[in-house]
Amino acid sequence: MTYNCNGSYKIDEYNIESFDIVPNSFVDMIEMNNTNSVSVKLYNIVNDDFEKDTVIDITMEHFVQNDAYLIVLGGWIPCSCIARNTLLLADRNIVSEIKRRYSNGRKKVNEELDSFDNIFLNMNVILDLSPFVLEGNKQKLPENQQTDEQYCSAYYDINLALPKLNIATYPTSYYHNIKNALAPIIDKRIIFLQKITPKINKQFKDENKEEALKVVFQVAEETMLKKDDLVVLLALLRIIIKGNKSPAQLVLKDSQNYSKESAYNAIFDLVTIELLINCNSFNHNTPYKKAFITRDKGLSLFSSIFNNTKISDKVNGKLVITSTLPVEIFGKDEKLIELYKKWLDLN
């Protein structure tokens, strides 16, 4: 599949004006990272040669190594498959990469064009700086004045790099209100990670995993975190998934002397997932799709774990969000799966 400068895609001899794509899974992302190729399923295809209900399965090979990931509700999609009119949440490493690559709307570095360039040089996207602004640059939640400075600084730098790129603008209070709402849960999560991380900073044998999970559950109760909090799942997956570069370990970056700053960095990775979910929960009538772009491999892998994510109506003023976790992350260990279900009271 190739992207044409006139705004359409081309598959073989067919020009495709638009399409939707089924989000890919955690297993698909691992496969892409290993082989540099990925299979995708397209539907809602706009083309006179195709029937209305046509579904196309295609496999793409990236000739330039992928170093950015596009996270969407329910999984991820290749950057080369981004839809026109996408509201694109961007974190700190994306803002830095834009500054590094571009000047006055042109690529200034001597590197091959890739799917990242396609997004920012060809596509009609709106860049949402919320993850960048809210994270701050002090490894803690920024003060109101700092969020304002963060936004103005990024807006100025990006405008120099890509003058025609649309950047989402919100009232000053928008970032302040989100930050204030995040503060209590971030404090709880930091306490949880500083308590639990030294206890899970190792590789676990299968026969020891059950007891380790119970320790996580106990610390979660002590810190009064909800059973389905993402930071609790992060700790559980650090125990369950084998290997030194599991998604959980790449996000957690655990150590025996786990600092408050390290905990904040890991927690804000989780916050970006929550920002994407909340972004999808409102403005349903907008023509813009929503996605989160990052160059963080660990965060991308962790985000891809949440398959078939669905947002239901609010209950008592809070969103109801459901998601499916692939059995692969549990090593298909039925005992661990049942233990986790029992913790969530799903039985």
Disulfide bonds with the S-S distance in Angstrom:
none
